[in-house]
């Protein structure tokens, strides 16, 4: 069992951290983390904070 992954899932479920932070903590990209959550029947909440974080990540990576 990957302890960081389990902690990331718990914190995400409790809405203590965003999807982006949780996936980073788990050592996965967001899509992989979302698939894992889906396989465990854990709902994905995606709010304004998640959107802002994703936009900052995209801007920092100079993605176009």
Buried (B, 14 or more C-beta within 10 A) or exposed (E): EEEEBEBBBEBBBEEEBBBBBBBBBBEBEBEEBBEBBEEEEEEEEEEEBBEEBBEEEEEEEEEE
